[in-house]
Amino acid sequence: MTDLVFTYGPLSAFLAEAAVKSFGPERVSAFTDKAELSAALNSKCSSKDIVLFKASRGMRLEEALNSLNEHFKQT
């Protein structure tokens, strides 16, 4: 099992910096573009993975979740 950390938004860069200390830079990715985040999730996640989304409502991360769901429907 591989743990990966994806962060989204300008303030989440601080979370990504802290995560690098525990997970290493190869397993942490920070995004400021939602489309890039969605593309990374679609390429790195499988239908058997557990994915935790944590965000404020204003970040509208359901768009990334919907993209991931659509990706799995096609595979």
N, C-alpha and C positions, 0 to 999 in steps of 0.2 A: 504494500500500500504506500502510495506517495502522497504526502501532504503538500498542497500548494496554497499560496496566499495571493489573492488578487485584490487590489484596492482600487477604489474609484473616487476621484475628486481631489481638489487641491489640498485639503487638510489631511486626507488619508495618506499623503506622502510621509507624514510622521509615523503613522502606524506601520507603513512598509519598511521604514528605516529600522524600527524596533523589531519587526518580524525577521529581518535579515540576520539579526544576531542569533535567533533561535533556529531558523530554517536554512540560512545561507542564501546568497544572492541568486543562485540558480533556481530557487523555488519560490521567489517572491517577485511579483510584477505589479507596478503601480501604473494606473491609467488615468488620464484626464479626458479621454474621448470614449464615450459609451460604445460606439461602434467597434472600436479597437478592443475594448473589454469583451464585448460579445463574441468577436472573432476568436479571441484567445480562449474563452470558455468553451466555445464550440470545438476548437481543435484539441484542447487538453483534457476535456471531461468525457467520460463514457457514461452510458445509461445506468451503470451500476454504482457510480460514484455518489457520495453524499455531498451536497453543495449547500453551504450556509450563506444566505444573503442577509447582511445586516446594514441597514441604512435608514436615514430619515426619509419620510414620505416625499420630501421635496427633491430628493435625488432621482426619483422615478426609476429605480433599479428593476421594477417589474418589466421594463422594456428588455433588459438583458436576460431576465428569467424567461420571458416569452420567446426570445430568440433561441435560447437553449432548448426549450420545449419543442419548438418547431424543428430544430436541428435533429432531435431524437425521433421525431415523427417521420422524418425523411430517411433515417438510417435503419 
